[in-house]
Amino acid sequence: MTAAQIIDQIKSLPPDEWAGVVRFVYELEAERKLSGTELSVLAERFVNAPDPTEASHVREEIVRGFYGGNRMPKIRRRCSIFSRLERQPPIPRL
């Protein structure tokens, strides 16, 4: 069975079963650790974020991608470097 066939089957599920699949995919993604390249791209986005809200979202992605979903609450308190970086004014571009 191909991925396209599986996706077609998921689309035809009843709403309650479809919601279960969506939850499963979300949980699976939350546990996945990112590669070094993916983390580097996120770090670049974090540094160049146009506003604090975007920086906060990217920070959460970095923490989740580095440590995985289960450890986020403990790790978030330890990531003071992100808090310091968010408080700094943006670096002017030349």
C-alpha positions as CSV (number, residue, x, y, z in Angstrom):
1,M,0.0,0.0,0.0
2,T,1.4,3.4,-0.9
3,A,1.3,6.6,1.2
4,A,-1.2,8.1,-1.2
5,Q,-3.6,5.2,-0.7
6,I,-3.2,5.5,3.0
7,I,-4.0,9.2,2.9
8,D,-7.0,8.5,0.7
9,Q,-8.3,6.0,3.3
10,I,-7.7,8.4,6.1
11,K,-9.8,11.1,4.2
12,S,-12.7,8.7,4.0
13,L,-12.8,7.8,7.7
14,P,-15.7,8.9,9.9
15,P,-15.0,12.1,11.9
16,D,-14.2,10.4,15.2
17,E,-11.7,8.0,13.6
18,W,-10.2,10.8,11.5
19,A,-9.7,12.8,14.7
20,G,-7.9,9.9,16.3
21,V,-5.5,9.7,13.3
22,V,-4.9,13.4,13.5
23,R,-4.1,13.1,17.3
24,F,-1.7,10.2,16.6
25,V,0.1,12.2,13.9
26,Y,0.4,15.2,16.2
27,E,1.8,13.1,19.0
28,L,4.2,11.4,16.7
29,E,5.5,14.7,15.4
30,A,5.8,16.1,18.9
31,E,8.1,13.3,19.8
32,R,10.4,13.6,16.7
33,K,13.7,15.1,17.3
34,L,15.0,17.4,14.5
35,S,18.2,17.0,12.5
36,G,21.1,19.4,12.9
37,T,20.1,21.0,9.6
38,E,16.5,21.5,10.7
39,L,17.7,23.0,14.0
40,S,20.1,25.4,12.2
41,V,17.2,26.6,10.0
42,L,15.1,27.3,13.0
43,A,18.0,29.0,14.8
44,E,18.3,31.4,11.8
45,R,14.6,32.0,11.9
46,F,14.8,32.7,15.6
47,V,17.6,35.2,15.2
48,N,15.8,37.0,12.3
49,A,12.3,36.9,13.7
50,P,10.5,40.2,13.0
51,D,8.6,40.3,16.3
52,P,8.7,38.7,19.8
53,T,5.6,36.5,19.0
54,E,7.3,34.9,16.1
55,A,10.5,34.4,18.1
56,S,8.5,32.7,20.9
57,H,6.9,30.3,18.4
58,V,10.3,29.5,16.8
59,R,11.9,29.0,20.3
60,E,9.2,26.4,21.2
61,E,9.9,24.6,17.9
62,I,13.6,24.5,18.7
63,V,13.1,23.2,22.2
64,R,10.6,20.6,21.1
65,G,12.8,19.6,18.1
66,F,15.9,19.3,20.2
67,Y,14.6,17.5,23.3
68,G,11.3,16.0,22.1
69,G,7.8,16.6,23.3
70,N,7.9,14.9,26.7
71,R,10.6,17.0,28.3
72,M,9.5,20.4,27.2
73,P,8.2,21.7,30.6
74,K,11.4,20.9,32.4
75,I,13.6,22.1,29.6
76,R,11.8,25.4,29.1
77,R,12.8,26.6,32.5
78,R,16.5,25.8,31.8
79,C,16.6,27.6,28.4
80,S,17.5,31.0,29.8
81,I,19.5,31.8,26.7
82,F,16.3,32.1,24.7
83,S,14.9,34.5,27.2
84,R,18.0,36.7,27.0
85,L,18.0,36.6,23.2
86,E,14.4,37.6,23.1
87,R,15.0,40.7,25.3
88,Q,17.8,42.0,23.2
89,P,17.0,44.5,20.5
90,P,17.2,43.1,16.9
91,I,20.6,43.4,15.2
92,P,20.4,46.0,12.5
93,R,20.9,44.7,9.0
94,L,23.5,46.3,6.7
